[in-house]
Amino acid sequence: MHREIQSFVRRKGKMSTGQKRAYEQLKEEFCIPFEDKTLDLKKHFGTEEIVLEIGFGMGDATWQIAKSQPDRGFLAIEVHKPGVGKLLARIESEEIQNIHIVEYDAKKVVNHMLSFNDLAGVHIFFPDPWPKKKHHKRRIIQEPFLSEVLDRLKPKGYLYVVTDWEPYAVHIQEVLQANQSIRNVYDGYADSQTWRPETAFERKGLDKNHNIYEFYYLKK
Ligand SMILES: C[S@@+](CC[C@H](N)C(=O)[O-])C[C@H]1O[C@@H](n2cnc3c(N)ncnc32)[C@H](O)[C@@H]1O
């Protein structure tokens, strides 16, 4: 049987009591279950300006960006349950209305639930670098998934990717440059966008003195 290569392993770590409570009480309202059916994003968010985030981790950047951009909707995907619980708790404490979460494999969500030319932007912050050569096939930023994501972007929509892992940065640059449907807004690496807060994994990278590599491309 053909088994699809996954870009994640479920991280260990239990939910805290607060995360569990938030998960139980708020998932109905803010989580969208995976379905093999196209999502009507406008119906969920009440706007056509939707940004997708793949792998939000604990959601620190997610809620801050959503709060600072209230006219946009943020569809946030993650498989790490404690992260989902934590983001739900933030949605509650910060009184945020413009985030919806899908707790499922982003590859499947993009493929089955998102329509072509529908997204204003895509965020992929600190994707798992999979440093060992035998694991490179697990990296989420590669074809054909990249093209599937870009198909969902509207013309002039943006793709914003950030990593602290230099060999992955080189790989990301290669695959983005090879894709004819997008153009780099910068010469080479992008400037950090002023509205992007630091993420948890970024902090870990900075603590190890890693450089941060950013990519900001627009769909043609
Ligand atoms: C290195 S962490 C970065 C998290 C966060 N963006 C940050 O910067 O702190 C990558 C995250 O992507 C998630 N992830 C990887 N592949 C995924 C997929 N196919 N679908 C959903 N989440 C995924 C992992 O569970 C993990 O939490």
The ligand as a Tripos MOL2 file, in Angstrom:
@<TRIPOS>MOLECULE
LIG
   27    29     1     0     0
SMALL
NO_CHARGES

@<TRIPOS>ATOM
      1 C1          9.3990   23.6650   13.9360 C.3       1 LIG1
      2 S1          7.7230   23.8590   14.3510 S.3       1 LIG1
      3 C2          7.4620   25.6330   14.1690 C.3       1 LIG1
      4 C3          6.2270   26.1010   14.8690 C.3       1 LIG1
      5 C4          5.9450   27.6070   14.8050 C.3       1 LIG1
      6 N1          5.6380   28.0290   13.4470 N.3       1 LIG1
      7 C5          7.0850   28.4140   15.3700 C.2       1 LIG1
      8 O1          7.7870   29.0630   14.5820 O.co2     1 LIG1
      9 O2          7.2760   28.3930   16.5890 O.co2     1 LIG1
     10 C6          6.8830   23.2280   12.9410 C.3       1 LIG1
     11 C7          5.4430   22.8870   13.2260 C.3       1 LIG1
     12 O3          4.8090   22.4780   12.0210 O.3       1 LIG1
     13 C8          3.8890   21.4600   12.3300 C.3       1 LIG1
     14 N2          3.6530   20.6970   11.0800 N.ar      1 LIG1
     15 C9          4.5850   20.0980   10.3150 C.ar      1 LIG1
     16 N3          4.0180   19.5190    9.2620 N.ar      1 LIG1
     17 C10         2.6800   19.7470    9.3760 C.ar      1 LIG1
     18 C11         1.5690   19.3730    8.5850 C.ar      1 LIG1
     19 N4          1.7060   18.6420    7.4710 N.pl3     1 LIG1
     20 N5          0.3480   19.7600    8.9900 N.ar      1 LIG1
     21 C12         0.1890   20.4980   10.1210 C.ar      1 LIG1
     22 N6          1.2160   20.8840   10.9080 N.ar      1 LIG1
     23 C13         2.4430   20.5160   10.5360 C.ar      1 LIG1
     24 C14         4.5480   20.6600   13.4240 C.3       1 LIG1
     25 O4          3.6070   19.9420   14.1910 O.3       1 LIG1
     26 C15         5.2640   21.7410   14.2150 C.3       1 LIG1
     27 O5          4.4830   22.2010   15.2870 O.3       1 LIG1
@<TRIPOS>BOND
     1     1     2 1
     2     2     3 1
     3     2    10 1
     4     3     4 1
     5     4     5 1
     6     5     6 1
     7     5     7 1
     8     7     8 2
     9     7     9 1
    10    10    11 1
    11    11    12 1
    12    11    26 1
    13    12    13 1
    14    13    14 1
    15    13    24 1
    16    14    15 ar
    17    14    23 ar
    18    15    16 ar
    19    16    17 ar
    20    17    18 ar
    21    17    23 ar
    22    18    19 1
    23    18    20 ar
    24    20    21 ar
    25    21    22 ar
    26    22    23 ar
    27    24    25 1
    28    24    26 1
    29    26    27 1
@<TRIPOS>SUBSTRUCTURE
     1 LIG1         1 GROUP 0 **** ****
